[in-house]
Amino acid sequence: MDGVILLGYLAGILLTISLIPQVLQSWRTKSTKDISLWRYVIYTTGIALLVIYAFLVNDMPVAVMNAIALPLALSVLYLKMKYG
């Protein structure tokens, strides 16, 4: 695996990991009042589109890492809609 691909995976790992604290906090407290619904709607849509795009252009780091990030973002969106 060359350095550019490793860089792509490292960036994806860091961005995906950055979602985990919000997911855990939201599940633990059942509170999402300070989270913007529209931000997560737009963000989740963007991640989904990136997954599709990355598969179409065969960019595996972007495809794989965003496919992992998508359920995390969706879970925050779900919690926001459930607990507001």
VMD Tcl script that draws the C-alpha trace (Angstrom):
set ca {
  {0.00 0.00 0.00}
  {1.54 3.30 -0.99}
  {1.84 6.41 1.15}
  {-0.99 8.30 -0.53}
  {-3.47 5.51 0.17}
  {-2.24 5.26 3.76}
  {-2.72 9.00 4.12}
  {-6.29 8.64 2.86}
  {-7.03 5.89 5.37}
  {-5.40 7.84 8.22}
  {-7.50 10.91 7.42}
  {-10.62 8.76 7.24}
  {-9.84 7.04 10.53}
  {-9.37 10.36 12.31}
  {-12.58 11.83 10.88}
  {-14.54 8.70 11.76}
  {-13.13 8.57 15.28}
  {-14.14 12.21 15.73}
  {-17.81 11.13 15.54}
  {-17.53 8.63 18.40}
  {-17.54 11.08 21.35}
  {-20.77 12.71 20.10}
  {-22.42 9.34 19.54}
  {-21.45 8.10 23.00}
  {-22.46 11.34 24.71}
  {-25.82 11.38 22.94}
  {-26.59 7.74 23.76}
  {-25.46 8.14 27.36}
  {-27.33 11.35 28.18}
  {-30.28 10.94 25.80}
  {-29.86 14.67 25.19}
  {-29.23 16.27 21.81}
  {-30.73 19.71 22.36}
  {-27.45 21.47 21.59}
  {-26.93 19.60 18.32}
  {-28.14 21.15 15.08}
  {-30.59 18.91 13.25}
  {-29.85 20.55 9.90}
  {-26.12 20.17 10.38}
  {-26.52 16.42 10.81}
  {-29.02 16.13 7.95}
  {-26.58 17.88 5.61}
  {-23.53 16.05 7.02}
  {-25.14 12.60 6.78}
  {-26.33 13.28 3.24}
  {-22.82 14.40 2.30}
  {-21.29 11.23 3.75}
  {-23.77 9.04 1.86}
  {-23.01 10.86 -1.40}
  {-19.27 10.51 -0.77}
  {-19.65 6.76 -0.33}
  {-21.46 6.49 -3.66}
  {-18.97 8.77 -5.41}
  {-15.94 6.98 -3.98}
  {-17.20 3.58 -5.13}
  {-17.92 4.98 -8.60}
  {-14.38 6.38 -8.96}
  {-12.82 3.41 -7.15}
  {-11.37 5.46 -4.26}
  {-11.31 2.81 -1.57}
  {-9.99 4.89 1.37}
  {-12.81 7.40 0.94}
  {-15.41 4.70 0.28}
  {-14.47 2.48 3.20}
  {-13.99 5.17 5.82}
  {-17.17 7.01 4.91}
  {-19.10 3.73 4.85}
  {-17.94 3.26 8.45}
  {-18.70 6.88 9.40}
  {-22.20 6.83 7.90}
  {-23.83 4.65 10.61}
  {-22.23 6.81 13.30}
  {-23.62 9.99 11.76}
  {-26.99 8.32 11.21}
  {-27.11 7.30 14.87}
  {-26.61 10.92 15.98}
  {-29.29 12.01 13.52}
  {-31.64 9.32 14.85}
  {-31.00 10.40 18.45}
  {-31.53 14.04 17.52}
  {-34.90 13.24 15.97}
  {-35.88 11.00 18.90}
  {-34.71 13.16 21.81}
  {-34.65 16.56 20.08}
}
mol new
graphics top color blue
foreach p $ca { graphics top sphere $p radius 0.5 }
foreach p [lrange $ca 0 end-1] q [lrange $ca 1 end] { graphics top cylinder $p $q radius 0.2 }
display resetview
